[in-house]
Amino acid sequence: MSLSWKVVMQKIRNRIIGASILCDTCQYNWGNVCKKPERPNAKVCEEYKRK
């Protein structure tokens, strides 16, 4: 299984400065747009896009 560059960078960032919840600042965080089971507490997400 290959990890995307985005996920690798999120994991490195989480180790350096501490894990933060991504859903609060994601553009897909409204209605039923995000179907991830980790929502609303995802700390790593391949589909994350900042608002």
Contacts in CASP RR format, 6 or more apart in sequence:
PFRMAT RR
TARGET T0000
AUTHOR 0000-0000-0000
METHOD contacts of the structure
MODEL  1
MSLSWKVVMQKIRNRIIGASILCDTCQYNWGNVCKKPERPNAKVCEEYKR
K
3 11 0 8 1.000
4 46 0 8 1.000
6 46 0 8 1.000
6 48 0 8 1.000
7 44 0 8 1.000
7 45 0 8 1.000
7 46 0 8 1.000
10 22 0 8 1.000
10 43 0 8 1.000
10 44 0 8 1.000
10 45 0 8 1.000
10 48 0 8 1.000
11 44 0 8 1.000
14 20 0 8 1.000
14 43 0 8 1.000
14 44 0 8 1.000
19 43 0 8 1.000
20 43 0 8 1.000
21 40 0 8 1.000
21 41 0 8 1.000
21 42 0 8 1.000
21 43 0 8 1.000
22 42 0 8 1.000
22 43 0 8 1.000
22 44 0 8 1.000
22 45 0 8 1.000
22 48 0 8 1.000
23 29 0 8 1.000
23 34 0 8 1.000
23 39 0 8 1.000
23 40 0 8 1.000
23 41 0 8 1.000
23 42 0 8 1.000
24 40 0 8 1.000
25 50 0 8 1.000
25 51 0 8 1.000
26 34 0 8 1.000
26 45 0 8 1.000
26 48 0 8 1.000
26 49 0 8 1.000
26 50 0 8 1.000
26 51 0 8 1.000
27 49 0 8 1.000
27 50 0 8 1.000
27 51 0 8 1.000
28 34 0 8 1.000
28 47 0 8 1.000
28 49 0 8 1.000
29 39 0 8 1.000
29 40 0 8 1.000
34 47 0 8 1.000
36 42 0 8 1.000
36 45 0 8 1.000
36 47 0 8 1.000
38 45 0 8 1.000
42 48 0 8 1.000
END
